[in-house]
């Protein structure tokens, strides 16, 4: 597939589209967020250079792929994790997930999500301990608290309303980013600004993220309420957790997602169903990461199964069209 846009330009543009969300995470979580981001970036770039040097390949930090992987991994980590965790996650993302499969363009799974999955499984307590946003750059110590999805899953909507008082206030904080979570779970508006820019540049399309998000909303509305069928809160689920980040910046990865439009829609819907099922019935309060990784494995099958037939071509066994 050929295009006037180079790989490097696309990678750096996507990284730039994450800048608003990155700045908002620093605003809410301060210096700890900066340190996590810097360690992820440094470890990803160094891991890429080291493995390319060992394999006697050209060292290509300028293509932006390792930088983007490091930034996405940072967006998937809490601000209060020990700094060896982003270093380990970056190593797994770059060396194991990307280069052991052949390098850029050959990896089956999204590298940043595999890095996060590895550190989540290896350090579950640390990775599921979050701090409340301090909204001050110099914040170093912050109060430990649960994310909205954890509170919803364990104590219900009543507990959330005790904290936020009204649904309008809850939605406002989710939209602006004033809630506990990973760095990329902060500001919905910042993520949407970056996503809109990528869509205007035609680097991504609506075919994966819109069905992904709407499916999560539909399923959680139908089955997510305590009062029975169609009593859930779809707005809460669509703005909570890593859904916006995952739908626009990770599920749309060119390498690990399908390339055919119809297949992309199915991919998005399936990601949405899996996310909602894990949130409502699984052991984790969040399911975006697992949903995308599971569907990464099915992306080639979706492309093959939904490819349009070539008319006028002779079939096998000598049958003529």
C-alpha positions as CSV (number, residue, x, y, z in Angstrom):
1,X,0.0,0.0,0.0
2,X,1.5,3.3,-1.1
3,X,0.6,6.8,0.1
4,X,2.2,10.2,-0.1
5,X,2.4,10.3,3.7
6,X,5.5,8.7,5.1
7,X,5.5,6.4,8.1
8,X,7.6,8.8,10.1
9,X,5.2,11.7,9.4
10,X,2.2,9.6,10.4
11,X,3.9,8.5,13.7
12,X,4.9,12.0,14.7
13,X,1.5,13.4,13.8
14,X,-0.3,10.9,16.0
15,X,2.1,11.7,18.8
16,X,1.3,15.4,18.3
17,X,-2.4,14.6,18.4
18,X,-1.8,13.2,21.9
19,X,-0.2,16.4,23.1
20,X,-3.5,17.9,24.5
21,X,-4.2,14.8,26.6
22,X,-0.5,14.6,27.7
23,X,-0.6,18.2,28.9
24,X,-3.9,17.6,30.7
25,X,-2.4,14.6,32.5
26,X,0.5,16.7,33.6
27,X,-1.8,19.4,34.8
28,X,-3.8,17.0,36.9
29,X,-1.1,14.7,38.2
30,X,2.0,17.0,38.2
31,X,5.7,15.9,38.2
32,X,4.9,12.2,38.8
33,X,3.1,12.2,35.4
34,X,6.1,13.9,33.7
35,X,8.5,11.3,35.2
36,X,6.3,8.3,34.0
37,X,6.1,9.9,30.5
38,X,9.9,10.6,30.3
39,X,10.8,7.1,31.5
40,X,8.5,5.5,28.9
41,X,9.9,7.5,26.1
42,X,13.5,7.0,27.1
43,X,13.2,3.3,27.7
44,X,11.3,2.8,24.4
45,X,13.9,4.7,22.3
46,X,16.8,3.0,24.0
47,X,15.2,-0.4,23.7
48,X,14.6,0.2,20.0
49,X,18.2,1.4,19.4
50,X,19.7,-1.5,21.3
51,X,17.7,-4.3,19.6
52,X,18.4,-2.7,16.2
53,X,22.1,-2.5,16.9
54,X,22.2,-6.1,18.1
55,X,20.3,-7.3,15.0
56,X,22.7,-5.1,12.8
57,X,19.7,-3.1,11.4
58,X,19.6,0.6,10.8
59,X,18.9,2.5,14.0
60,X,15.7,4.5,13.3
61,X,14.6,6.6,16.2
62,X,13.6,9.3,13.7
63,X,10.7,7.3,12.3
64,X,8.7,8.1,15.5
65,X,7.3,4.6,16.0
66,X,9.2,3.9,19.3
67,X,8.4,7.4,20.6
68,X,4.6,6.8,19.9
69,X,4.7,3.4,21.5
70,X,6.3,4.9,24.6
71,X,3.8,7.8,24.7
72,X,0.9,5.4,24.4
73,X,2.2,3.2,27.1
74,X,2.6,6.2,29.4
75,X,-1.0,7.1,28.7
76,X,-2.0,3.7,29.9
77,X,-0.2,3.9,33.3
78,X,-1.1,5.5,36.6
79,X,1.0,8.5,37.6
80,X,2.1,7.0,40.9
81,X,3.8,3.8,39.7
82,X,7.4,3.1,40.5
83,X,9.6,4.1,37.6
84,X,10.9,0.6,36.9
85,X,7.3,-0.3,35.8
86,X,7.3,2.0,32.7
87,X,10.8,0.9,31.9
88,X,9.8,-2.8,32.0
89,X,6.6,-2.2,30.1
90,X,8.6,-0.3,27.4
91,X,11.1,-3.1,27.0
92,X,8.3,-5.7,26.6
93,X,6.4,-3.4,24.1
94,X,9.5,-2.7,21.9
95,X,11.7,-5.7,22.1
96,X,9.3,-8.6,22.6
97,X,6.1,-7.4,21.0
98,X,7.5,-5.4,18.1
99,X,11.0,-6.7,17.2
100,X,10.7,-10.4,17.9
101,X,7.9,-10.4,15.4
102,X,10.1,-8.7,12.8
103,X,9.9,-5.0,13.6
104,X,7.6,-2.2,12.5
105,X,4.7,-3.5,10.4
106,X,5.0,-7.1,11.4
107,X,3.7,-7.2,15.0
108,X,0.4,-9.0,15.6
109,X,-0.6,-7.1,18.7
110,X,-0.5,-3.5,19.7
111,X,2.9,-3.1,21.4
112,X,1.8,-0.5,24.0
113,X,-1.1,-2.6,25.1
114,X,1.0,-5.7,25.4
115,X,3.4,-3.7,27.5
116,X,0.6,-2.6,29.8
117,X,-0.9,-6.1,30.0
118,X,2.5,-7.4,31.1
119,X,3.0,-5.0,33.9
120,X,-0.7,-5.2,34.9
121,X,-0.4,-9.0,35.3
122,X,3.1,-8.8,36.9
123,X,2.3,-5.9,39.3
124,X,-1.5,-6.0,39.8
125,X,-1.7,-4.2,43.1
126,X,0.5,-1.3,42.0
127,X,-1.2,-1.0,38.6
128,X,-4.6,-0.8,40.1
129,X,-3.8,1.8,42.8
130,X,-4.7,5.3,41.6
131,X,-4.4,8.8,43.1
132,X,-6.8,11.6,43.0
133,X,-5.8,14.5,40.6
134,X,-4.2,17.4,42.4
135,X,-4.4,19.9,39.5
136,X,-1.0,21.3,40.4
137,X,2.2,20.8,38.6
138,X,4.3,20.5,41.8
139,X,2.2,17.7,43.3
140,X,4.3,14.8,44.4
141,X,2.1,13.1,47.0
142,X,-1.6,12.6,46.4
143,X,-4.5,10.8,48.1
144,X,-5.1,7.3,46.9
145,X,-8.6,6.8,45.5
146,X,-10.7,4.5,43.2
147,X,-11.5,5.3,39.6
148,X,-15.2,5.9,38.7
149,X,-15.4,2.5,37.0
150,X,-14.1,0.8,40.2
151,X,-16.6,2.6,42.3
152,X,-19.4,1.8,39.9
153,X,-18.5,-1.9,39.8
154,X,-18.0,-2.4,43.5
155,X,-20.4,0.1,45.1
156,X,-22.8,1.2,42.4
157,X,-24.0,4.5,41.0
158,X,-25.2,5.6,44.4
159,X,-21.6,5.8,45.7
160,X,-20.6,7.8,42.7
161,X,-23.4,10.3,43.3
162,X,-22.4,10.6,46.9
163,X,-19.0,11.8,45.8
164,X,-20.0,13.9,42.8
165,X,-23.5,14.9,44.1
166,X,-25.1,15.0,40.7
167,X,-24.8,13.3,37.3
168,X,-24.1,16.6,35.7
169,X,-21.1,17.2,37.9
170,X,-19.9,13.6,37.3
171,X,-20.1,14.0,33.6
172,X,-18.4,17.4,33.7
173,X,-15.4,15.9,35.6
174,X,-15.2,13.0,33.3
175,X,-15.3,15.3,30.3
176,X,-12.6,17.7,31.6
177,X,-10.5,15.0,33.2
178,X,-10.8,15.7,37.0
179,X,-10.9,12.0,38.0
180,X,-8.5,9.2,39.1
181,X,-7.2,6.9,36.5
182,X,-4.3,6.3,34.1
183,X,-2.7,9.3,32.4
184,X,-4.8,8.8,29.3
185,X,-8.0,8.4,31.2
186,X,-8.0,12.0,32.2
187,X,-9.6,14.5,29.8
188,X,-12.1,13.3,27.3
189,X,-12.2,16.7,25.6
190,X,-8.4,16.7,25.1
191,X,-8.5,13.2,23.6
192,X,-11.4,14.2,21.3
193,X,-9.5,17.3,20.1
194,X,-6.5,15.1,19.1
195,X,-8.8,12.5,17.5
196,X,-10.7,15.2,15.5
197,X,-7.3,16.4,14.1
198,X,-6.4,12.9,13.0
199,X,-9.7,12.5,11.3
200,X,-9.4,15.8,9.5
201,X,-6.0,14.7,8.3
202,X,-7.6,11.4,7.2
203,X,-5.1,9.3,9.3
204,X,-8.0,7.6,10.9
205,X,-11.7,7.2,10.0
206,X,-14.8,6.7,12.0
207,X,-15.2,3.0,11.1
208,X,-13.6,1.6,14.2
209,X,-13.8,4.2,17.0
210,X,-17.5,5.2,16.5
211,X,-18.9,1.7,16.5
212,X,-16.6,0.8,19.4
213,X,-17.8,3.7,21.6
214,X,-21.5,3.4,20.6
215,X,-21.5,-0.3,21.2
216,X,-20.1,0.1,24.7
217,X,-22.9,2.7,25.3
218,X,-25.6,0.5,24.0
219,X,-24.6,-2.7,25.8
220,X,-24.1,-0.9,29.1
221,X,-27.4,0.9,28.8
222,X,-29.2,-2.3,28.2
223,X,-27.5,-4.6,30.7
224,X,-25.5,-2.3,33.1
225,X,-28.2,-1.0,35.4
226,X,-29.3,-2.5,38.7
227,X,-32.9,-1.6,38.1
228,X,-33.3,-4.0,35.2
229,X,-33.1,-4.0,31.4
230,X,-32.2,-0.6,29.8
231,X,-31.5,1.1,33.1
232,X,-27.7,1.5,32.7
233,X,-25.8,4.8,32.2
234,X,-24.3,4.8,28.7
235,X,-22.8,8.3,29.0
236,X,-20.9,7.3,32.2
237,X,-19.4,4.2,30.5
238,X,-18.6,6.0,27.3
239,X,-16.6,8.7,29.1
240,X,-15.0,6.5,31.7
241,X,-11.8,4.5,31.7
242,X,-9.6,4.2,28.6
243,X,-12.4,4.0,26.1
244,X,-11.8,7.2,24.2
245,X,-8.0,6.7,24.2
246,X,-8.3,3.1,23.1
247,X,-11.0,3.6,20.4
248,X,-9.3,6.5,18.6
249,X,-5.6,6.0,19.2
250,X,-5.0,2.2,19.7
251,X,-7.8,0.3,18.0
252,X,-7.1,2.3,14.8
253,X,-3.5,1.1,14.6
254,X,-2.8,0.3,10.9
255,X,-0.7,-2.8,11.6
256,X,-2.8,-4.6,14.2
257,X,-6.3,-3.7,13.0
258,X,-8.2,-4.6,9.8
259,X,-7.8,-2.5,6.7
260,X,-11.2,-3.2,5.0
261,X,-14.0,-0.8,5.9
262,X,-16.7,-3.4,6.7
263,X,-14.2,-5.4,8.7
264,X,-13.2,-2.3,10.7
265,X,-16.9,-1.8,11.6
266,X,-17.2,-5.4,12.8
267,X,-13.9,-5.0,14.7
268,X,-15.2,-1.9,16.5
269,X,-18.5,-3.5,17.4
270,X,-16.7,-6.6,18.7
271,X,-14.3,-4.5,20.7
272,X,-17.3,-2.6,22.2
273,X,-19.1,-5.8,23.2
274,X,-16.0,-7.3,24.8
275,X,-15.3,-4.1,26.7
276,X,-18.8,-3.9,28.0
277,X,-18.9,-7.6,29.0
278,X,-15.6,-7.4,30.9
279,X,-16.7,-4.2,32.7
280,X,-20.1,-5.6,33.7
281,X,-19.3,-9.3,34.3
282,X,-15.5,-9.7,34.4
283,X,-13.1,-9.5,37.3
284,X,-11.6,-6.2,36.1
285,X,-13.5,-2.9,36.1
286,X,-12.1,-2.0,32.7
287,X,-12.0,-4.0,29.5
288,X,-10.7,-1.8,26.7
289,X,-7.1,-3.2,26.7
290,X,-8.2,-6.9,26.7
291,X,-10.9,-6.2,24.1
292,X,-8.5,-4.6,21.6
293,X,-5.8,-7.3,22.1
294,X,-8.3,-10.1,21.6
295,X,-9.6,-8.5,18.4
296,X,-6.0,-7.9,17.2
297,X,-5.8,-11.7,16.9
298,X,-9.0,-11.7,14.7
299,X,-8.1,-8.8,12.5
300,X,-6.4,-10.8,9.7
301,X,-9.4,-13.2,9.7
302,X,-11.9,-10.3,9.4
303,X,-9.9,-8.9,6.5
304,X,-9.9,-12.2,4.6
305,X,-13.5,-13.0,5.4
306,X,-14.9,-9.6,4.3
307,X,-12.8,-9.0,1.3
308,X,-14.9,-8.3,-1.8
309,X,-14.8,-11.1,-4.5
310,X,-12.9,-10.4,-7.7
311,X,-15.3,-10.8,-10.5
312,X,-14.2,-12.3,-13.8
313,X,-11.5,-14.5,-12.2
314,X,-11.6,-18.2,-12.9
315,X,-12.4,-20.3,-9.8
316,X,-10.2,-23.2,-8.7
317,X,-10.8,-26.7,-10.2
318,X,-11.2,-25.2,-13.7
319,X,-14.7,-23.8,-13.3
320,X,-15.1,-20.7,-15.5
321,X,-16.9,-17.5,-14.5
